[in-house]
Amino acid sequence: MHDTITVGIPVLAILFGILFNQRGLDRLEAMFDRLEKRMETMQSDFSRFYQILGEHSGKIEMMQKKS
């Protein structure tokens, strides 16, 4: 009985730690997925911003040449 308690408690603690750690990893992966989606959104916004900026730069240069 003493041996069962001596070995059983640490084994249960290890198994509980593994389970708890797995849940933490799942949450961390979910957080990285959200960050990845935000970065993709920002990338598309920046792409559009630079496209508009290029159009405006061309128009500004054209106006400067006219005056």
C-alpha positions as CSV (number, residue, x, y, z in Angstrom):
1,M,0.0,0.0,0.0
2,H,2.8,2.4,0.9
3,D,4.5,1.7,-2.5
4,T,1.3,2.3,-4.4
5,I,0.9,5.7,-2.8
6,T,4.6,6.5,-3.2
7,V,4.5,5.8,-6.9
8,G,0.9,6.6,-7.7
9,I,0.8,10.2,-6.5
10,P,3.8,11.4,-8.6
11,V,2.4,9.5,-11.7
12,L,-1.0,11.2,-11.2
13,A,0.8,14.6,-10.8
14,I,2.8,14.0,-14.0
15,L,-0.4,13.0,-16.0
16,F,-2.2,16.1,-14.7
17,G,0.7,18.3,-15.7
18,I,0.8,16.9,-19.2
19,L,-3.0,17.5,-19.6
20,F,-2.7,21.0,-18.2
21,N,0.2,21.8,-20.5
22,Q,-1.7,20.5,-23.5
23,R,-4.5,22.9,-22.8
24,G,-2.1,25.8,-22.5
25,L,-0.6,24.9,-25.9
26,D,-4.0,24.8,-27.4
27,R,-4.7,28.3,-26.1
28,L,-1.4,29.5,-27.4
29,E,-2.0,28.1,-30.8
30,A,-5.4,29.8,-30.9
31,M,-3.8,33.1,-30.0
32,F,-1.2,32.7,-32.8
33,D,-4.0,32.0,-35.3
34,R,-5.8,35.2,-34.3
35,L,-2.5,37.1,-34.6
36,E,-1.9,35.6,-38.0
37,K,-5.3,36.6,-39.3
38,R,-4.7,40.2,-38.0
39,M,-1.3,40.3,-39.8
40,E,-2.9,39.1,-43.1
41,T,-5.6,41.9,-42.7
42,M,-2.9,44.5,-42.0
43,Q,-0.9,43.2,-45.0
44,S,-3.9,43.7,-47.4
45,D,-4.6,47.2,-45.9
46,F,-0.9,48.2,-46.4
47,S,-1.0,46.9,-49.9
48,R,-4.0,49.0,-50.7
49,F,-2.5,52.0,-48.9
50,Y,0.7,51.9,-51.0
51,Q,-1.4,51.4,-54.2
52,I,-3.4,54.6,-53.4
53,L,-0.2,56.4,-52.4
54,G,1.4,55.5,-55.8
55,E,-1.6,56.8,-57.6
56,H,-1.5,60.1,-55.7
57,S,2.2,60.5,-56.2
58,G,1.7,60.2,-60.0
59,K,-1.1,62.8,-59.9
60,I,1.0,65.2,-57.8
61,E,3.9,64.9,-60.2
62,M,1.6,65.6,-63.2
63,M,0.1,68.7,-61.4
64,Q,3.6,70.0,-60.6
65,K,4.6,69.7,-64.3
66,K,1.5,71.6,-65.4
67,S,2.3,74.6,-63.1
